[in-house]
């Protein structure tokens, strides 16, 4: 069970990293967005001596680039939220859906999504999300379990003599 908690913590960190990378990659169309704005605001500044491009072309640049950035940032924020929910062991279905969506962000999201899905389908991890509590691990307890004393003899199979 403790290993499941460690895996969830690692996946949570990786979701933050991949979310940050998604934000950076979603910034790639910023040049097209700016170019489209320039075509709308001051079409004569493009030069070339010919007639300026129609404003529709500028609007296409702005709308398509803006939509790509908005979708990318939304997916990045959703990915970071999934990382937070994984660390808190909440919203199981949301984490599973975001693991599936992260498969689209190749290659890092694909790897992350596959490992997340494999971890989330374990019954022990599902139980962690349902209870929301850190399970008690008897091996980490300071005191031995009640009912066991010094009567244990090696190779005795815990049978009292």
Protein Blocks (a to p, Z undefined) as FASTA:
>chain_A
ZZmmmmmmmmmmmmmmmmmmmmmmmmmmmmmmmmmmmmmmmmmlngnoiacddfklmmmm
mmmmmmmmmmmmmmmmmmmmmmmmmmnopakllmmmmmmmmmmmcfklmmmmmmmmmmmm
pmklmmmmmnopacddfklpmbdcehiafkbcghklopaZZ
